[in-house]
């Protein structure tokens, strides 16, 4: 799964209403009496600018993690990568999105699609973790088409 770096996120002052009501499909609009609080986009997406950037995903190796071709990922460079995290990394200079794990005691980059084998890091490989994925964004319908 490849990534296209779209850029760093900047702080915003945009605040959206958060309703304390789960909206079933077909419900036309949340009622005002269910308004719980206001939430900033920064809080919602865990944006810690300037340590946060966005990438666009290419490929299908992470579909089991709910990450699909064309999705945008919010990536936090300030978080230490732990085993089990979805990370953006460069393996031998090639940027990828994978789950950080181990195979037989060795560090590995794991796909979330059974069609792809784990990539066990070998002696001589150059692995650089660029950040931990904190959330994914998927456009529906006529959503924003960045760079397309």
N, C-alpha and C positions, 0 to 999 in steps of 0.2 A: 504494500500500500504506500503510495507516494504522497508527498505533501507539497503544496504551493504556499509559500509564506506570503501573507497578505499585508502584514505590518503590525506595529505595536498599537495597543489600545491606549487611548488617552482618557483621563478622568472626564466624567460627564456630570451634569447637574440634573439630568432628566429623571423625573420621579414618576412612577406609574402606580395606579391604585392596585392593591392586592386584596382580593375578595376571599373571605373565609368560607367559601361555598364551592364545593366541587361541581363543576358545570357538566351536566350530562349532555351527550350529543343531541343537538336540536334545541337546546335552551337558548332563546334569542339573545338575552343579555342579563348579566348579573344584576340583582336588585340592589339598590343603594343601601338598604339596611343590612346587607351582608358585607359591606366594606369593613375590612379588618384594620388595615393600615396602608401607608404609602411606602413604596420600596424603590430604591434607586436601581438603575441598570447595573451600576457598579456592585451593589450588594447581591443582586440576583445572579450575576455571572461571576462573582468572586474575582472582580478585577482589582488587581494590585498594581496599578500603573506605577512606574514604567516597566515592571517585571513581567507584564502580560502581553502576549501577542496572539494573532489569529492566523491559522493556516487552513487551506482548503484541501480536502482529502481526494485522492485519486485511487481507485482500485476497490477490491471487495474483500480484502483479507481480514477486516475487522468487523464484519457484519454481525458476528455473534455477540459483540459488545455494543451493538446498536449504532455503529458508525458506518455510514454508507457513502458511496461515491458522491462527491459534490458537497457533503456536509462541511461546515466550518467548525474548527475546534478552537476553544480558548485554551491557551497553553501558558502555564505559570513557570517562569524560569527560577523563581525564588524558592520553590518547594523542592526539598531533597527527594529524589526518586527512590522509591521503595519497591521491593519485590511485590508484584501484583498490580502496580500502577500502569496505566496506559501512558506511554511517553512518546514524545517526538524525539528522535535520535538520528544521528548520522552514523551509518555503518560503512566504513571505508569511503567516506565522503558522500554517500548516498542517503538523503533524508528519507526517513520512514516513520510510520506510526505503528507501534506494536505494544504488546504487554510485556513488561520487564519480568523475567522469571528465571528459573533454573531448570536445567536438564542434566541429570546425573551429577549434580554438584557444580556444574559450570553455568555461568551467566548465559542467558539465552533471550532472544527476542521472539515472542510467541504471537502467532496469528490467532484470530478468533474465527477461523474458517477452516474446517477439516480438510479442505483442498490444498492447504499450504502447510508445509513442514516447519517445525521450529528452526530458527537460525541460531545454532550454538556458537558462541563467540570463541574463536580459536586464537592460539598464539599468533601474533602478527596482524590480527584484525585491529582496526582502529574504531573504537566505539566511543562516541561522545553524546551524552544525554543533553538535549537542548531544552527540555522542560517537561513538566507533568501536565497532562490534559485534565483540566478542571471541569469542562462541560463541552457539549456539542450543540451546534445550532443547525437546524434544518429548515430551509425555506419551503413553504407550501404554496401552491398556486402561483400567482404572479409576484412572488417575493423579490427581494433585492437580488440582482444579478451582477455581482461584483466582477469586473474584469472579463465578462463574457459577452 
